[in-house]
């Protein structure tokens, strides 16, 4: 996190230096409007808008990831419950087999004694 902040700070300083060095007045046309404005102001506004757009895209990505994590957590919980159910059925089946083996052995024991 700190590394990203340092890089962002260095980039902001470079943009500010660039804007100050290019501070002449320029004519800007946008849609139906025309402006005479400092080139430095245009550069700083463009950089700020770019930063805001990147920030918004980052927030959207974080929201999508949080929703995905929530969905995956629900799926994991469901699969864990299903796994527990199947393990219980396996144990019941094993116990049933053990009882059948014991019954079978007891029947064979009786046949041997007769």
Secondary structure, 3 states (H helix, E strand, C coil): CHHHHHHHHHHHHHHHHHHHHCCCEEEEEECCEEEEEEHHHHHHHHHHHHHHHHHHHHHHHHHHHHHHHHHHHHHHHHHHHHHHHHHHHHHHHHHHHHHHHHHHHHHHHHHHHC
